[in-house]
């Protein structure tokens, strides 16, 4: 991975690392987009710019991504005013070592058979790119900035840091 990719992965991970749940969006067989809450399993973004998820092999999300691998994963932390939209390509990976590496006791609530549960699918999302919006100012400063914008008619663009991270 290049230095730029490493920096991009670190920046992306810094934005999403404390967000417990993501909305994982697939295209359903009827053409509709379906979003479901999922927990990201990896700690840092992997060296190959991937996010990892455990899903039910027999569930709709796996069927959806096998038919259409382009997915979107959205992270939101309203308390911290941080929002991230990740686009990538998803696939089921049969790798027991990786499952064991990512496994935690909490996963047994969904997969009581552990890492060898036949219904456990390990899903890799190889990140293509991500957009993020991050507000650095306090709530009081945000309110003041929005009030000033309402009075002056100028949008409060300066209070939000928006960026794009390209991985591929």
N, C-alpha and C positions, 0 to 999 in steps of 0.2 A: 504494500500500500504506500502511496506517495505521501510526502509530508503534508501536502494540502488535504488529502483524504483523511489522514490521521487527525489533523486539526479540525476538520469538518465533523468527524465522528465524535471527537471530544466535546465540541461545541453542542452538537445535537444531544449527546448523552447528558450533558450538564443541564439542558432544558427539560428533559423528560425523566431523569433518574428518581425524582421524588414523587412522581405521579403514579398512584397505585393502579389505576385502571385506564385503559385506552378503549376507544370505540374502533372496532375492526370492521371495515366495510368491504363487502364483496358484491359482485353482480350476480343476482339470483338467476335461475334458468328462465324466469319470465321477463328478464330484462331490468327488473327493479333493483335498486341498490338497497342492500340490507346491512345495517350496522348492529354490532353486538359488543357488549363490554367484555374485554379480555384483559388478562394480566400479562405484562411483558415478563418473560422468565429470566432473561440475561441481566447481568449487572451492568457492565459497560457494553456499549455497542461493540459487537465482535470485530475482529481484525478484518473481516471481509464485508464490513458495513451491513450487518444483518441484525434483525430483531427476531426473537424466538418466542413462540407461544405453544402451549399445550392445548389441544382441542380433541373433541370426540371424533374418532375416525368415522363414526356412523352419522355424525351430525351434518346439518345443512352447510355450515361454513366450509367444511372440508370439500363437500361435493361442489360447492360454488367455486372455490379457488382452483379445484382440479379442472373445471370447465373453462374458467376465465381467471388466469393467475394474476392479473393486475388488480392490486388492492390499495386501499388507503387506510392508514391508522392515524387516529386523531387523539392527541393528548390535550387536556385542558386543566389548568389550575387557576380557577377564578380568584382564590385567596391571594395568590402571588401574581395575578395578572400575566400569566404565561400560557401561550397557546401554540401548539405545534401540529402541523399536518404533514404526514409522511406518506409518500407514494413509493410503491415498490412492486416487486414480483414475488409471489408466494408459491411455496411448494411443500409437500409433505416429504420429510427426510426420515429414512429408516436408519437411525444411528443410536444404538443402545448407549454407547459411551457418552454421547452428547446429552441424551436424556438423563443419564445418571449425574452428569455435571450440573445440569440445570434443575434437577429435582429438589423439591423441598417437602417437608412433612405436610404443609398446607395443601399440596396438590392431591393428597390422598382423599380429601373430601369429595373430589370429582372423580378420581381414578383410584378406587380402593385396592386394585390389584398392583399398585405401584408402577415402576418404570416398565415392567413386563406386561402390564394390563393390555390385552389385545385391542381395546378400544382407544388407547392412548396414541394420538397422532402428534408428532413433533412437527411444527410448522415454522419454516424459515421464511422471513420476508427480507429479501435483498433490496436494500434501500436504493432507489433511483435518485430521489431528491426530497427535500423537506422545506417547508416554509414555516417561519415562526414569527410570532408577535410577542414582544416582551416589554412590559411597562416597568420602567425602573423607578419612577417617582412614587411617593407616598400617596395614599388616598386623599389626604388634604390638598396636596399639590395638584392632583388630578382634578379634584373638584374646582379649585381655583382656575386651572387652565381651561376647563370646560366652560366655566362661567365667563371667563374673559373671551373665549371664542364665541359664546352666544351673544355677547355685547358687541364685539367687534365684527362679527360675521366671518371671521377667519377660522378655518378648521384647526383642531388641536393636534395636527399630525406630529408635532415634535415630541409629544410625550410617549409615543410608541416606537420602539425599535422593531423594525420589520426587516427580515432577511431571508435569504434562500441559501440552502446548503445543497450542493450537487455532489453526488457520490459516484455517478457513472456517466 
